[in-house]
Structure formats: structure tokens, C-alpha cells
Amino acid sequence: MFPSVVGNPMVTQANPDSLVAVILDGARLPSTASAPMPLALPPFG
């Protein structure tokens, strides 16, 4: 569903801004033909 964090550039980069934004703001994956239900990571807090 969501990409693995192992070796993920968002996790390993020196600047953590993108990772912190995903944790705080959440994330959404759009629906596709092979995965018709959209997925969401809810925001923290």
C-alpha cells in the first residue's frame, strides 16, 4: 500500500522536512484501476 520506509529517500535525506510534513499532515494515495479504493494516512494530532 504505502511505500516501505527502508531505504526510502524521504527517510534517509539529511533534511527531515518532508518526512515531518507527512507525519503531521498525513498523506493520500489516489484510487487507480488496480486499487479502486483511495488510501489515506491520517494526520497526527
Buried (B, 14 or more C-beta within 10 A) or exposed (E): EEEEEEEEEEBEEEEEEEBEEBBEEEEEBEEEEEEEEEEEBEEEE
